[in-house]
Amino acid sequence: MRCCLQLMLTLTAIVFAASLAIAQPSPTTPEPHLDLPDLSKLTSGRVTRVLDENTLLIEVDGKNTRYDLLGISGALQIKEQRELCADMLKRLLLEERVVIQHDPRGEFTPANRRAGYIFRANDTLFVNLELIRNGYARHTDAGMSAHLDAFVHAQRRAETLKLGVWDPDANIITLTDEPEPNTEPTQTKTQPAPATITTPTNAIYITPHGKKYHRKDCPHLTDAAKPTTREDIKDSHQPCKTCRPDEP
């Protein structure tokens, strides 16, 4: 009786281990079929700015429009990882022509943000998937109903190979709200400290009813926008979180 029980437990352990091995994809597992659209029938434009690790400004028909990258999470908690992903987007797309595929659910996500799958026009590189496949970003299925199998497979492969954000030994400095310590030598009394520039000198714009100020190319601006100075609106307006007018 005891021998039978031990045999059953051993077999159960073997089956469980085998199921885990099957669930963990091999880097050599073939990628799922990717059903690509006819890019010639889709909206195209030029990337004029990379706002962050999953957001672009794309000039379409002469107007800058903000697009989120579907499948790319914007919740990376490590500053260096976010900067690495944004830098890769700049290398891949800045000033490049792109083609935009909207999800079958529509052009906007449930959070009412315009989003899409981005393909580089000169070689049809699927940029969203490329970021996930090489570990520059994490996958999220928010707003997605297409290409899901390919994204899940690409992330599992990156995890298995410990690429980018999945490397436990890389980018271990976490982002905090505390200012970095001042490492500059203390100024003596005979050496006046240089003036600190708190705001850039680039022009800013406001709309008649909004409470934010913007760069000239911000997609939130309307035809009624007008230029102003920071001094005039210092007590009434805040910087736009999309175009970030106070950044260099």
ZAGULUM-75706 format. One line per 4 residues: number of its first residue (from 1); their letters; for each residue y, z, x of C-alpha. Coordinates in Angstrom, 3 decimals. Each point is the difference from the previous one (the first is absolute). Layout:
ZAGULUM-75706
NUM> a> Y Z X | ...
END
This chain:
ZAGULUM-75706
1> mrcc> 0.000 0.000 0.000 | 2.388 0.971 2.782 | -0.854 -3.171 1.922 | 0.763 -2.131 -3.039
5> lqlm> 3.370 1.696 -0.453 | 0.913 -0.539 3.641 | -1.013 -3.650 -0.243 | 2.191 -0.495 -3.091
9> ltlt> 3.004 1.608 1.725 | -0.507 -2.169 3.060 | -0.175 -3.177 -2.071 | 3.124 1.031 -1.931
13> aivf> 1.906 0.531 3.249 | -1.085 -3.408 1.304 | 1.095 -1.767 -3.186 | 3.372 1.794 0.031
17> aasl> 0.641 -0.922 3.642 | -0.921 -3.603 -0.701 | 2.414 -0.150 -2.932 | 2.823 1.262 2.212
21> aiaq> -0.801 -2.631 2.601 | 0.112 -2.707 -2.653 | 3.312 1.271 -1.399 | 1.624 -0.101 3.450
25> pspt> 0.828 -3.661 0.639 | -0.740 -1.590 3.339 | 2.853 -1.767 1.797 | -2.171 -3.114 -0.086
29> tpep> -0.524 0.073 -3.779 | 1.250 -3.325 -1.428 | 3.314 0.280 -1.808 | 0.005 -0.500 -3.774
33> hldl> 1.031 -3.386 -1.299 | 3.790 -0.288 -0.149 | 1.184 -2.062 -2.953 | 3.254 -1.407 1.371
37> pdls> 2.566 -1.616 -2.322 | 1.488 -3.470 0.270 | 3.004 0.958 2.124 | 1.822 -3.249 -0.756
41> klts> 0.499 1.181 -3.593 | 1.437 3.429 0.848 | 3.458 1.396 0.713 | 1.150 -0.351 3.598
45> grvt> 2.849 1.479 1.993 | 1.196 1.265 3.368 | -0.355 3.594 1.217 | 3.481 1.211 0.932
49> rvld> -0.751 3.672 0.598 | -2.851 2.494 0.330 | 1.092 3.176 -1.804 | -3.023 2.160 0.827
53> entl> -3.784 -0.131 0.437 | -0.627 -1.573 -3.420 | 3.312 -1.472 -1.176 | 1.740 -3.292 0.781
57> liev> 3.186 -1.794 -0.952 | -0.852 -3.633 -0.728 | 2.629 -2.661 -0.592 | -1.147 -2.026 -3.006
61> dgkn> 2.278 -2.767 -1.324 | 2.923 1.402 1.990 | -0.375 3.583 -1.253 | -1.466 2.945 1.909
65> tryd> -2.741 1.661 -2.035 | -1.899 3.169 0.831 | -3.799 -0.218 0.013 | -2.595 2.706 0.529
69> llgi> -3.235 -1.082 1.677 | -2.859 0.489 -2.436 | -2.933 1.914 1.450 | 2.109 1.692 2.705
73> sgal> 0.609 3.724 -0.358 | 3.476 1.308 0.726 | -1.255 3.569 0.380 | -0.773 0.165 3.727
77> qike> 0.846 3.529 1.137 | 0.484 -0.762 3.691 | 3.278 -1.515 1.131 | -1.530 -1.970 2.858
81> qrel> -2.527 -1.623 -2.325 | 2.722 -1.099 -2.425 | 2.086 -1.407 2.836 | -3.008 -1.834 1.441
85> cadm> -0.770 -1.631 -3.358 | 3.641 -0.967 -0.589 | 0.234 -1.418 3.513 | -3.115 -2.105 -0.571
89> lkrl> 1.502 -1.336 -3.237 | 3.120 -1.036 1.924 | -2.122 -1.777 2.609 | -1.999 -1.807 -2.654
93> llee> 2.663 -0.854 -2.560 | 3.646 0.475 0.973 | 1.852 -3.299 -0.601 | -3.318 -1.640 -0.945
97> rvvi> -0.643 -2.053 -3.125 | -2.471 1.719 -2.328 | -1.799 -0.693 -3.255 | -0.203 2.740 -2.648
101> qhdp> -2.966 0.468 -2.337 | 0.564 2.395 -2.891 | -2.859 2.067 -1.335 | -1.595 -1.239 -3.248
105> rgef> 1.390 3.149 -1.649 | 3.543 -1.229 0.625 | 2.850 -0.174 2.466 | 0.869 3.703 -0.303
109> tpan> -2.055 3.109 0.742 | -0.335 2.890 -2.496 | 2.881 1.611 1.918 | 2.137 -3.046 -0.926
113> rrag> 0.197 -1.268 3.595 | -0.374 -3.695 0.765 | -3.103 -0.478 2.151 | -2.289 -2.706 1.295
117> yifr> -2.633 -1.269 2.398 | 1.823 -1.614 2.924 | -1.294 -3.059 1.896 | 1.706 -1.354 3.107
121> andt> 0.809 -3.606 -0.775 | -0.673 -1.622 3.383 | -3.623 1.179 0.271 | -0.759 1.616 -3.430
125> lfvn> -0.622 3.397 1.651 | -0.643 2.582 -2.763 | 2.364 2.624 1.392 | -0.858 2.893 -2.355
129> leli> -3.695 -0.279 0.858 | 0.682 -0.499 3.712 | 1.842 3.336 0.187 | -2.921 1.838 -1.622
133> rngy> -2.668 -1.816 2.026 | 1.594 0.968 3.327 | 0.796 3.595 -0.942 | 3.781 -0.322 -0.149
137> arht> 0.074 1.399 -3.541 | -2.074 1.745 -2.652 | -1.146 -1.685 -3.170 | 1.055 0.947 -3.519
141> dagm> -1.140 -1.774 -3.160 | 3.179 0.904 -1.913 | 1.104 -3.077 -1.960 | -2.942 -2.080 1.234
145> sahl> -2.604 -1.888 -1.990 | -0.733 -2.791 2.514 | -1.580 -0.033 3.488 | -1.185 3.612 -0.370
149> dafv> -3.435 -0.531 1.594 | 1.572 -1.626 3.048 | 2.496 2.840 0.468 | -2.631 2.731 -0.375
153> haqr> -2.294 -1.754 2.476 | 2.850 -0.504 2.492 | 0.953 3.684 -0.095 | -3.589 1.176 0.425
157> raet> -0.343 -2.291 3.006 | 3.208 1.393 1.543 | -1.259 3.558 -0.610 | -3.368 -0.772 1.588
161> lklg> 1.630 -1.516 3.081 | 2.673 2.748 0.096 | 2.849 -2.499 0.063 | 3.671 0.950 -0.267
165> vwdp> 0.581 2.763 -2.552 | -3.737 0.802 0.052 | -0.005 0.936 3.698 | -0.090 3.819 0.042
169> dani> 1.377 0.104 3.563 | 3.071 -2.148 -0.662 | 3.388 0.797 -1.550 | -0.555 3.729 -0.344
173> itlt> 3.705 0.927 -0.219 | 0.791 0.743 -3.632 | 3.327 -0.708 -1.643 | 2.224 2.991 -0.758
177> depe> 3.477 0.400 -1.398 | 1.124 2.058 3.004 | 2.371 -1.705 2.469 | -1.319 -0.793 3.430
181> pnte> 1.093 2.450 2.726 | 3.051 -1.059 2.008 | -1.148 -0.896 3.488 | 3.410 -1.208 1.231
185> ptqt> 1.670 2.120 2.710 | 2.684 2.376 -1.245 | 3.506 -1.381 0.329 | 2.340 2.031 2.170
189> ktqp> 3.446 0.957 -1.225 | 1.577 -2.541 2.317 | -2.118 -2.780 -1.495 | 0.828 -0.586 -3.662
193> apat> -3.038 -0.873 -2.073 | -0.084 -3.572 -1.278 | 0.977 -0.479 -3.603 | -2.950 -0.002 -2.392
197> ittp> -0.201 -3.002 -2.286 | -1.331 1.300 -3.292 | 0.093 -3.237 -1.950 | -0.239 -3.665 1.018
201> tnai> 2.989 -2.274 -0.402 | -1.740 -2.704 -2.014 | 1.520 -0.798 -3.378 | -1.387 1.688 -3.093
205> yitp> 0.091 -1.003 -3.657 | -0.088 1.799 -3.340 | -0.528 -1.067 -3.606 | 2.259 1.017 -2.910
209> hgkk> -2.455 2.458 -1.531 | -2.428 0.942 2.778 | 0.166 3.100 2.191 | -1.491 -1.591 3.135
213> yhrk> 1.607 -2.051 2.747 | -1.803 -2.988 1.507 | -0.169 -2.616 2.719 | 1.276 -3.459 -0.893
217> dcph> -3.542 -1.408 -0.280 | -1.434 2.804 -2.156 | -2.045 -1.338 -2.941 | 1.504 2.639 -2.292
221> ltda> 3.515 -1.452 0.268 | 1.427 -1.971 -2.903 | 2.723 -2.632 -0.184 | 2.444 2.773 -0.901
225> akpt> -0.506 1.798 3.334 | 3.041 0.589 2.178 | 0.508 1.166 3.609 | 1.251 3.483 0.730
229> tred> 0.161 2.608 2.770 | -2.063 3.120 0.503 | 3.144 2.111 -0.025 | 0.939 -1.193 -3.499
233> ikds> -3.401 0.815 -1.531 | -1.179 2.934 2.119 | 0.085 2.431 -2.951 | -1.357 -2.318 -2.678
237> hqpc> -2.745 -2.223 1.447 | -3.244 0.298 1.984 | -1.670 -2.602 2.280 | -2.480 -2.373 -1.653
241> ktcr> -3.621 0.806 0.893 | -0.962 -3.675 -0.081 | 2.460 -1.619 2.430 | 0.838 3.225 1.935
245> pdep> 3.604 -0.888 0.850 | 0.468 2.903 2.446 | -2.766 -1.191 2.315 | 0.964 -2.195 2.980
END
